[in-house]
């Protein structure tokens, strides 16, 4: 689903498009340990929801977001991008996001139709995968809009949970959470449309370079 901010393949590049970071075979790196911690927190998140401890569940999401940010930052800054991390990090991201969305819809924090809108966007992206693979097209890099969509959505989920805990912060958390959720959803679909345009543009270029037999 939503792309996180960790050490996946598309995020394992430096900010400069001309520099490719080395990839190590090391297993026990700090970024990989952070990804494992994020996976271990997943059952804790589910347990908190089952026990109706929404505040603690929201805190787990905040910690998960911090580990997601830190593993990518550390990997890029200290040359710790690893083959394991390129696989482990996106798996952790997608498991967390899928579990969060389904869980929040199940307990009524978000409506099911919002889950459907976000899943439909992912289905839209996946529908283009056969074309990308058939023509050996590169995966378009994550742009600012995509990062903004991820930031808004991942920031919205813990706030919406905090909004279901009684306190002086309840209204503020709900208003801010839903504002981020709406903006994130719009930007999430915008990234999907941008991705489709990029694939269409690359496909036209590839066809123009084909030598007729």
Secondary structure as GFF3:
##gff-version 3
##sequence-region A 1 213
A	DSSP	three_ten_helix	9	11	.	.	.	ID=ss1
A	DSSP	alpha_helix	30	50	.	.	.	ID=ss2
A	DSSP	alpha_helix	54	77	.	.	.	ID=ss3
A	DSSP	alpha_helix	83	106	.	.	.	ID=ss4
A	DSSP	alpha_helix	112	126	.	.	.	ID=ss5
A	DSSP	alpha_helix	129	134	.	.	.	ID=ss6
A	DSSP	alpha_helix	144	162	.	.	.	ID=ss7
A	DSSP	alpha_helix	170	209	.	.	.	ID=ss8
###
